[in-house]
């Protein structure tokens, strides 16, 4: 295998790993955001039910 081909393969693999890392980071950010929204929804719902009549 020629050196140029090896370099191209290495660059392609590096780009694929960088894209995967970015996708995983975005997935984690979404999960954190979803968790925050759920926590707020539960807190708001609890406050709502603490008042009568419910919201």
mmJSON file of the N, C-alpha and C atoms, coordinates in Angstrom:
{"data_MODEL":{"atom_site":{
"group_PDB":["ATOM","ATOM","ATOM","ATOM","ATOM","ATOM","ATOM","ATOM","ATOM","ATOM","ATOM","ATOM","ATOM","ATOM","ATOM","ATOM","ATOM","ATOM","ATOM","ATOM","ATOM","ATOM","ATOM","ATOM","ATOM","ATOM","ATOM","ATOM","ATOM","ATOM","ATOM","ATOM","ATOM","ATOM","ATOM","ATOM","ATOM","ATOM","ATOM","ATOM","ATOM","ATOM","ATOM","ATOM","ATOM","ATOM","ATOM","ATOM","ATOM","ATOM","ATOM","ATOM","ATOM","ATOM","ATOM","ATOM","ATOM","ATOM","ATOM","ATOM","ATOM","ATOM","ATOM","ATOM","ATOM","ATOM","ATOM","ATOM","ATOM","ATOM","ATOM","ATOM","ATOM","ATOM","ATOM","ATOM","ATOM","ATOM","ATOM","ATOM","ATOM","ATOM","ATOM","ATOM","ATOM","ATOM","ATOM","ATOM","ATOM","ATOM","ATOM","ATOM","ATOM","ATOM","ATOM","ATOM","ATOM","ATOM","ATOM","ATOM","ATOM","ATOM","ATOM","ATOM","ATOM","ATOM","ATOM","ATOM","ATOM","ATOM","ATOM","ATOM","ATOM","ATOM","ATOM","ATOM","ATOM","ATOM","ATOM","ATOM","ATOM","ATOM","ATOM","ATOM","ATOM","ATOM","ATOM","ATOM","ATOM","ATOM","ATOM","ATOM","ATOM","ATOM","ATOM","ATOM","ATOM","ATOM","ATOM","ATOM","ATOM","ATOM","ATOM","ATOM","ATOM","ATOM","ATOM","ATOM","ATOM","ATOM","ATOM","ATOM","ATOM","ATOM","ATOM","ATOM","ATOM","ATOM","ATOM","ATOM","ATOM","ATOM","ATOM","ATOM","ATOM"],
"id":[1,2,3,4,5,6,7,8,9,10,11,12,13,14,15,16,17,18,19,20,21,22,23,24,25,26,27,28,29,30,31,32,33,34,35,36,37,38,39,40,41,42,43,44,45,46,47,48,49,50,51,52,53,54,55,56,57,58,59,60,61,62,63,64,65,66,67,68,69,70,71,72,73,74,75,76,77,78,79,80,81,82,83,84,85,86,87,88,89,90,91,92,93,94,95,96,97,98,99,100,101,102,103,104,105,106,107,108,109,110,111,112,113,114,115,116,117,118,119,120,121,122,123,124,125,126,127,128,129,130,131,132,133,134,135,136,137,138,139,140,141,142,143,144,145,146,147,148,149,150,151,152,153,154,155,156,157,158,159,160,161,162,163,164,165],
"type_symbol":["N","C","C","N","C","C","N","C","C","N","C","C","N","C","C","N","C","C","N","C","C","N","C","C","N","C","C","N","C","C","N","C","C","N","C","C","N","C","C","N","C","C","N","C","C","N","C","C","N","C","C","N","C","C","N","C","C","N","C","C","N","C","C","N","C","C","N","C","C","N","C","C","N","C","C","N","C","C","N","C","C","N","C","C","N","C","C","N","C","C","N","C","C","N","C","C","N","C","C","N","C","C","N","C","C","N","C","C","N","C","C","N","C","C","N","C","C","N","C","C","N","C","C","N","C","C","N","C","C","N","C","C","N","C","C","N","C","C","N","C","C","N","C","C","N","C","C","N","C","C","N","C","C","N","C","C","N","C","C","N","C","C","N","C","C"],
"label_atom_id":["N","CA","C","N","CA","C","N","CA","C","N","CA","C","N","CA","C","N","CA","C","N","CA","C","N","CA","C","N","CA","C","N","CA","C","N","CA","C","N","CA","C","N","CA","C","N","CA","C","N","CA","C","N","CA","C","N","CA","C","N","CA","C","N","CA","C","N","CA","C","N","CA","C","N","CA","C","N","CA","C","N","CA","C","N","CA","C","N","CA","C","N","CA","C","N","CA","C","N","CA","C","N","CA","C","N","CA","C","N","CA","C","N","CA","C","N","CA","C","N","CA","C","N","CA","C","N","CA","C","N","CA","C","N","CA","C","N","CA","C","N","CA","C","N","CA","C","N","CA","C","N","CA","C","N","CA","C","N","CA","C","N","CA","C","N","CA","C","N","CA","C","N","CA","C","N","CA","C","N","CA","C","N","CA","C","N","CA","C","N","CA","C"],
"label_alt_id":[null,null,null,null,null,null,null,null,null,null,null,null,null,null,null,null,null,null,null,null,null,null,null,null,null,null,null,null,null,null,null,null,null,null,null,null,null,null,null,null,null,null,null,null,null,null,null,null,null,null,null,null,null,null,null,null,null,null,null,null,null,null,null,null,null,null,null,null,null,null,null,null,null,null,null,null,null,null,null,null,null,null,null,null,null,null,null,null,null,null,null,null,null,null,null,null,null,null,null,null,null,null,null,null,null,null,null,null,null,null,null,null,null,null,null,null,null,null,null,null,null,null,null,null,null,null,null,null,null,null,null,null,null,null,null,null,null,null,null,null,null,null,null,null,null,null,null,null,null,null,null,null,null,null,null,null,null,null,null,null,null,null,null,null,null],
"label_comp_id":["UNK","UNK","UNK","UNK","UNK","UNK","UNK","UNK","UNK","UNK","UNK","UNK","UNK","UNK","UNK","UNK","UNK","UNK","UNK","UNK","UNK","UNK","UNK","UNK","UNK","UNK","UNK","UNK","UNK","UNK","UNK","UNK","UNK","UNK","UNK","UNK","UNK","UNK","UNK","UNK","UNK","UNK","UNK","UNK","UNK","UNK","UNK","UNK","UNK","UNK","UNK","UNK","UNK","UNK","UNK","UNK","UNK","UNK","UNK","UNK","UNK","UNK","UNK","UNK","UNK","UNK","UNK","UNK","UNK","UNK","UNK","UNK","UNK","UNK","UNK","UNK","UNK","UNK","UNK","UNK","UNK","UNK","UNK","UNK","UNK","UNK","UNK","UNK","UNK","UNK","UNK","UNK","UNK","UNK","UNK","UNK","UNK","UNK","UNK","UNK","UNK","UNK","UNK","UNK","UNK","UNK","UNK","UNK","UNK","UNK","UNK","UNK","UNK","UNK","UNK","UNK","UNK","UNK","UNK","UNK","UNK","UNK","UNK","UNK","UNK","UNK","UNK","UNK","UNK","UNK","UNK","UNK","UNK","UNK","UNK","UNK","UNK","UNK","UNK","UNK","UNK","UNK","UNK","UNK","UNK","UNK","UNK","UNK","UNK","UNK","UNK","UNK","UNK","UNK","UNK","UNK","UNK","UNK","UNK","UNK","UNK","UNK","UNK","UNK","UNK"],
"label_asym_id":["A","A","A","A","A","A","A","A","A","A","A","A","A","A","A","A","A","A","A","A","A","A","A","A","A","A","A","A","A","A","A","A","A","A","A","A","A","A","A","A","A","A","A","A","A","A","A","A","A","A","A","A","A","A","A","A","A","A","A","A","A","A","A","A","A","A","A","A","A","A","A","A","A","A","A","A","A","A","A","A","A","A","A","A","A","A","A","A","A","A","A","A","A","A","A","A","A","A","A","A","A","A","A","A","A","A","A","A","A","A","A","A","A","A","A","A","A","A","A","A","A","A","A","A","A","A","A","A","A","A","A","A","A","A","A","A","A","A","A","A","A","A","A","A","A","A","A","A","A","A","A","A","A","A","A","A","A","A","A","A","A","A","A","A","A"],
"label_entity_id":["1","1","1","1","1","1","1","1","1","1","1","1","1","1","1","1","1","1","1","1","1","1","1","1","1","1","1","1","1","1","1","1","1","1","1","1","1","1","1","1","1","1","1","1","1","1","1","1","1","1","1","1","1","1","1","1","1","1","1","1","1","1","1","1","1","1","1","1","1","1","1","1","1","1","1","1","1","1","1","1","1","1","1","1","1","1","1","1","1","1","1","1","1","1","1","1","1","1","1","1","1","1","1","1","1","1","1","1","1","1","1","1","1","1","1","1","1","1","1","1","1","1","1","1","1","1","1","1","1","1","1","1","1","1","1","1","1","1","1","1","1","1","1","1","1","1","1","1","1","1","1","1","1","1","1","1","1","1","1","1","1","1","1","1","1"],
"label_seq_id":[1,1,1,2,2,2,3,3,3,4,4,4,5,5,5,6,6,6,7,7,7,8,8,8,9,9,9,10,10,10,11,11,11,12,12,12,13,13,13,14,14,14,15,15,15,16,16,16,17,17,17,18,18,18,19,19,19,20,20,20,21,21,21,22,22,22,23,23,23,24,24,24,25,25,25,26,26,26,27,27,27,28,28,28,29,29,29,30,30,30,31,31,31,32,32,32,33,33,33,34,34,34,35,35,35,36,36,36,37,37,37,38,38,38,39,39,39,40,40,40,41,41,41,42,42,42,43,43,43,44,44,44,45,45,45,46,46,46,47,47,47,48,48,48,49,49,49,50,50,50,51,51,51,52,52,52,53,53,53,54,54,54,55,55,55],
"pdbx_PDB_ins_code":[null,null,null,null,null,null,null,null,null,null,null,null,null,null,null,null,null,null,null,null,null,null,null,null,null,null,null,null,null,null,null,null,null,null,null,null,null,null,null,null,null,null,null,null,null,null,null,null,null,null,null,null,null,null,null,null,null,null,null,null,null,null,null,null,null,null,null,null,null,null,null,null,null,null,null,null,null,null,null,null,null,null,null,null,null,null,null,null,null,null,null,null,null,null,null,null,null,null,null,null,null,null,null,null,null,null,null,null,null,null,null,null,null,null,null,null,null,null,null,null,null,null,null,null,null,null,null,null,null,null,null,null,null,null,null,null,null,null,null,null,null,null,null,null,null,null,null,null,null,null,null,null,null,null,null,null,null,null,null,null,null,null,null,null,null],
"Cartn_x":[0.854,0.0,0.899,0.612,1.419,1.215,2.2,2.136,0.977,0.731,-0.37,-1.715,-1.884,-3.127,-3.297,-2.203,-2.257,-2.633,-2.082,-2.398,-3.875,-4.389,-5.806,-6.705,-6.343,-7.131,-7.121,-5.951,-5.837,-6.67,-6.641,-7.425,-8.917,-9.319,-10.729,-11.193,-10.351,-10.697,-10.762,-9.839,-9.838,-11.112,-11.514,-12.729,-13.963,-13.996,-15.133,-15.212,-14.076,-14.066,-14.45,-14.011,-14.385,-15.894,-16.468,-17.913,-18.678,-18.183,-18.845,-18.792,-17.638,-17.479,-18.461,-18.576,-19.501,-20.945,-21.297,-22.662,-22.952,-21.998,-22.193,-22.332,-21.528,-21.63,-22.99,-23.483,-24.802,-25.886,-25.747,-26.714,-26.744,-25.579,-25.523,-26.124,-25.865,-26.428,-27.951,-28.481,-29.939,-30.506,-29.834,-30.325,-30.327,-29.283,-29.23,-30.356,-30.596,-31.672,-33.034,-33.219,-34.497,-34.712,-33.662,-33.77,-34.162,-33.586,-33.92,-35.38,-35.843,-37.247,-38.198,-37.861,-38.717,-38.751,-37.591,-37.537,-38.381,-38.291,-39.087,-40.575,-40.929,-42.339,-42.869,-42.102,-42.55,-42.686,-41.705,-41.746,-42.953,-43.178,-44.312,-45.631,-45.677,-46.903,-47.175,-46.116,-46.279,-46.77,-46.218,-46.662,-48.107,-48.451,-49.811,-50.794,-50.463,-51.353,-51.38,-50.361,-50.353,-51.431,-51.762,-52.843,-54.147,-55.229,-56.497,-57.385,-58.06,-58.148,-56.883,-56.66,-55.447,-55.429,-54.248,-54.082,-54.621],
"Cartn_y":[-1.173,0.0,1.234,2.166,3.373,4.27,5.048,5.954,6.938,7.435,8.374,7.729,6.48,5.763,5.573,5.266,5.103,6.427,7.508,8.822,9.132,8.872,9.118,8.282,7.012,6.139,6.655,7.092,7.618,8.89,9.772,11.007,10.709,9.746,9.348,8.781,7.948,7.359,8.439,9.388,10.478,11.323,11.61,12.39,11.627,10.332,9.522,9.515,9.387,9.391,10.75,11.815,13.162,13.375,12.896,13.013,12.205,11.031,10.197,10.871,11.435,12.14,13.297,14.067,15.197,14.725,13.648,13.112,12.649,12.003,11.553,12.739,13.776,14.966,15.636,15.716,16.298,15.467,14.144,13.269,13.486,13.649,13.901,15.25,16.241,17.566,17.507,16.749,16.614,15.917,14.88,14.167,15.089,15.882,16.814,17.831,18.321,19.284,18.671,17.441,16.761,16.521,16.16,15.957,17.23,18.344,19.632,19.989,19.739,20.026,19.155,17.882,16.995,17.412,17.783,18.213,19.467,20.393,21.62,21.296,20.407,20.026,19.424,18.534,17.905,18.937,19.864,20.892,21.808,22.239,23.112,22.4,21.125,20.355,20.231,20.024,19.92,21.244,22.336,23.656,23.879,23.493,23.652,22.884,21.655,20.834,21.286,22.052,22.54,23.621,24.296,25.285,24.595,25.072,24.478,25.569,25.446,24.307,24.163,22.967,22.745,23.606,23.881,24.725,24.045],
"Cartn_z":[0.0,0.0,0.0,-0.847,-0.971,0.252,0.556,1.709,1.575,0.391,0.176,0.5,0.153,0.447,1.946,2.628,4.08,4.758,4.265,4.821,4.608,3.419,3.127,4.028,4.22,5.097,6.534,6.997,8.357,8.517,7.526,7.578,7.562,6.765,6.688,8.032,8.627,9.919,11.002,10.958,11.928,11.786,10.559,10.332,10.829,10.602,11.055,12.583,13.238,14.708,15.262,14.615,15.055,14.909,13.822,13.613,14.653,14.968,15.979,17.345,17.683,18.96,19.043,17.962,17.95,18.109,17.44,17.548,18.967,19.595,20.98,21.922,21.705,22.541,22.381,21.155,20.926,21.595,21.536,22.188,23.684,24.286,25.723,26.061,25.241,25.483,25.414,24.46,24.352,25.577,26.04,27.219,28.43,28.602,29.722,29.619,28.41,28.2,28.46,28.024,28.245,29.734,30.435,31.88,32.602,32.168,32.781,32.512,31.285,30.967,31.777,31.908,32.7,34.162,34.702,36.097,36.293,35.354,35.46,35.347,34.422,34.26,35.557,36.15,37.407,38.519,38.602,39.641,39.423,38.174,37.879,38.156,37.831,38.066,39.563,40.357,41.806,42.379,41.893,42.355,41.954,40.767,40.261,41.129,41.493,42.304,43.747,44.175,45.541,45.724,44.624,44.651,44.27,44.803,44.423,43.892,42.856,41.959,41.129,40.609,39.814,38.558,38.086,36.884,35.66],
"occupancy":[1.0,1.0,1.0,1.0,1.0,1.0,1.0,1.0,1.0,1.0,1.0,1.0,1.0,1.0,1.0,1.0,1.0,1.0,1.0,1.0,1.0,1.0,1.0,1.0,1.0,1.0,1.0,1.0,1.0,1.0,1.0,1.0,1.0,1.0,1.0,1.0,1.0,1.0,1.0,1.0,1.0,1.0,1.0,1.0,1.0,1.0,1.0,1.0,1.0,1.0,1.0,1.0,1.0,1.0,1.0,1.0,1.0,1.0,1.0,1.0,1.0,1.0,1.0,1.0,1.0,1.0,1.0,1.0,1.0,1.0,1.0,1.0,1.0,1.0,1.0,1.0,1.0,1.0,1.0,1.0,1.0,1.0,1.0,1.0,1.0,1.0,1.0,1.0,1.0,1.0,1.0,1.0,1.0,1.0,1.0,1.0,1.0,1.0,1.0,1.0,1.0,1.0,1.0,1.0,1.0,1.0,1.0,1.0,1.0,1.0,1.0,1.0,1.0,1.0,1.0,1.0,1.0,1.0,1.0,1.0,1.0,1.0,1.0,1.0,1.0,1.0,1.0,1.0,1.0,1.0,1.0,1.0,1.0,1.0,1.0,1.0,1.0,1.0,1.0,1.0,1.0,1.0,1.0,1.0,1.0,1.0,1.0,1.0,1.0,1.0,1.0,1.0,1.0,1.0,1.0,1.0,1.0,1.0,1.0,1.0,1.0,1.0,1.0,1.0,1.0],
"B_iso_or_equiv":[0.0,0.0,0.0,0.0,0.0,0.0,0.0,0.0,0.0,0.0,0.0,0.0,0.0,0.0,0.0,0.0,0.0,0.0,0.0,0.0,0.0,0.0,0.0,0.0,0.0,0.0,0.0,0.0,0.0,0.0,0.0,0.0,0.0,0.0,0.0,0.0,0.0,0.0,0.0,0.0,0.0,0.0,0.0,0.0,0.0,0.0,0.0,0.0,0.0,0.0,0.0,0.0,0.0,0.0,0.0,0.0,0.0,0.0,0.0,0.0,0.0,0.0,0.0,0.0,0.0,0.0,0.0,0.0,0.0,0.0,0.0,0.0,0.0,0.0,0.0,0.0,0.0,0.0,0.0,0.0,0.0,0.0,0.0,0.0,0.0,0.0,0.0,0.0,0.0,0.0,0.0,0.0,0.0,0.0,0.0,0.0,0.0,0.0,0.0,0.0,0.0,0.0,0.0,0.0,0.0,0.0,0.0,0.0,0.0,0.0,0.0,0.0,0.0,0.0,0.0,0.0,0.0,0.0,0.0,0.0,0.0,0.0,0.0,0.0,0.0,0.0,0.0,0.0,0.0,0.0,0.0,0.0,0.0,0.0,0.0,0.0,0.0,0.0,0.0,0.0,0.0,0.0,0.0,0.0,0.0,0.0,0.0,0.0,0.0,0.0,0.0,0.0,0.0,0.0,0.0,0.0,0.0,0.0,0.0,0.0,0.0,0.0,0.0,0.0,0.0],
"pdbx_formal_charge":[null,null,null,null,null,null,null,null,null,null,null,null,null,null,null,null,null,null,null,null,null,null,null,null,null,null,null,null,null,null,null,null,null,null,null,null,null,null,null,null,null,null,null,null,null,null,null,null,null,null,null,null,null,null,null,null,null,null,null,null,null,null,null,null,null,null,null,null,null,null,null,null,null,null,null,null,null,null,null,null,null,null,null,null,null,null,null,null,null,null,null,null,null,null,null,null,null,null,null,null,null,null,null,null,null,null,null,null,null,null,null,null,null,null,null,null,null,null,null,null,null,null,null,null,null,null,null,null,null,null,null,null,null,null,null,null,null,null,null,null,null,null,null,null,null,null,null,null,null,null,null,null,null,null,null,null,null,null,null,null,null,null,null,null,null],
"auth_seq_id":[1,1,1,2,2,2,3,3,3,4,4,4,5,5,5,6,6,6,7,7,7,8,8,8,9,9,9,10,10,10,11,11,11,12,12,12,13,13,13,14,14,14,15,15,15,16,16,16,17,17,17,18,18,18,19,19,19,20,20,20,21,21,21,22,22,22,23,23,23,24,24,24,25,25,25,26,26,26,27,27,27,28,28,28,29,29,29,30,30,30,31,31,31,32,32,32,33,33,33,34,34,34,35,35,35,36,36,36,37,37,37,38,38,38,39,39,39,40,40,40,41,41,41,42,42,42,43,43,43,44,44,44,45,45,45,46,46,46,47,47,47,48,48,48,49,49,49,50,50,50,51,51,51,52,52,52,53,53,53,54,54,54,55,55,55],
"auth_comp_id":["UNK","UNK","UNK","UNK","UNK","UNK","UNK","UNK","UNK","UNK","UNK","UNK","UNK","UNK","UNK","UNK","UNK","UNK","UNK","UNK","UNK","UNK","UNK","UNK","UNK","UNK","UNK","UNK","UNK","UNK","UNK","UNK","UNK","UNK","UNK","UNK","UNK","UNK","UNK","UNK","UNK","UNK","UNK","UNK","UNK","UNK","UNK","UNK","UNK","UNK","UNK","UNK","UNK","UNK","UNK","UNK","UNK","UNK","UNK","UNK","UNK","UNK","UNK","UNK","UNK","UNK","UNK","UNK","UNK","UNK","UNK","UNK","UNK","UNK","UNK","UNK","UNK","UNK","UNK","UNK","UNK","UNK","UNK","UNK","UNK","UNK","UNK","UNK","UNK","UNK","UNK","UNK","UNK","UNK","UNK","UNK","UNK","UNK","UNK","UNK","UNK","UNK","UNK","UNK","UNK","UNK","UNK","UNK","UNK","UNK","UNK","UNK","UNK","UNK","UNK","UNK","UNK","UNK","UNK","UNK","UNK","UNK","UNK","UNK","UNK","UNK","UNK","UNK","UNK","UNK","UNK","UNK","UNK","UNK","UNK","UNK","UNK","UNK","UNK","UNK","UNK","UNK","UNK","UNK","UNK","UNK","UNK","UNK","UNK","UNK","UNK","UNK","UNK","UNK","UNK","UNK","UNK","UNK","UNK","UNK","UNK","UNK","UNK","UNK","UNK"],
"auth_asym_id":["A","A","A","A","A","A","A","A","A","A","A","A","A","A","A","A","A","A","A","A","A","A","A","A","A","A","A","A","A","A","A","A","A","A","A","A","A","A","A","A","A","A","A","A","A","A","A","A","A","A","A","A","A","A","A","A","A","A","A","A","A","A","A","A","A","A","A","A","A","A","A","A","A","A","A","A","A","A","A","A","A","A","A","A","A","A","A","A","A","A","A","A","A","A","A","A","A","A","A","A","A","A","A","A","A","A","A","A","A","A","A","A","A","A","A","A","A","A","A","A","A","A","A","A","A","A","A","A","A","A","A","A","A","A","A","A","A","A","A","A","A","A","A","A","A","A","A","A","A","A","A","A","A","A","A","A","A","A","A","A","A","A","A","A","A"],
"auth_atom_id":["N","CA","C","N","CA","C","N","CA","C","N","CA","C","N","CA","C","N","CA","C","N","CA","C","N","CA","C","N","CA","C","N","CA","C","N","CA","C","N","CA","C","N","CA","C","N","CA","C","N","CA","C","N","CA","C","N","CA","C","N","CA","C","N","CA","C","N","CA","C","N","CA","C","N","CA","C","N","CA","C","N","CA","C","N","CA","C","N","CA","C","N","CA","C","N","CA","C","N","CA","C","N","CA","C","N","CA","C","N","CA","C","N","CA","C","N","CA","C","N","CA","C","N","CA","C","N","CA","C","N","CA","C","N","CA","C","N","CA","C","N","CA","C","N","CA","C","N","CA","C","N","CA","C","N","CA","C","N","CA","C","N","CA","C","N","CA","C","N","CA","C","N","CA","C","N","CA","C","N","CA","C","N","CA","C","N","CA","C","N","CA","C"],
"pdbx_PDB_model_num":[1,1,1,1,1,1,1,1,1,1,1,1,1,1,1,1,1,1,1,1,1,1,1,1,1,1,1,1,1,1,1,1,1,1,1,1,1,1,1,1,1,1,1,1,1,1,1,1,1,1,1,1,1,1,1,1,1,1,1,1,1,1,1,1,1,1,1,1,1,1,1,1,1,1,1,1,1,1,1,1,1,1,1,1,1,1,1,1,1,1,1,1,1,1,1,1,1,1,1,1,1,1,1,1,1,1,1,1,1,1,1,1,1,1,1,1,1,1,1,1,1,1,1,1,1,1,1,1,1,1,1,1,1,1,1,1,1,1,1,1,1,1,1,1,1,1,1,1,1,1,1,1,1,1,1,1,1,1,1,1,1,1,1,1,1]
}}}
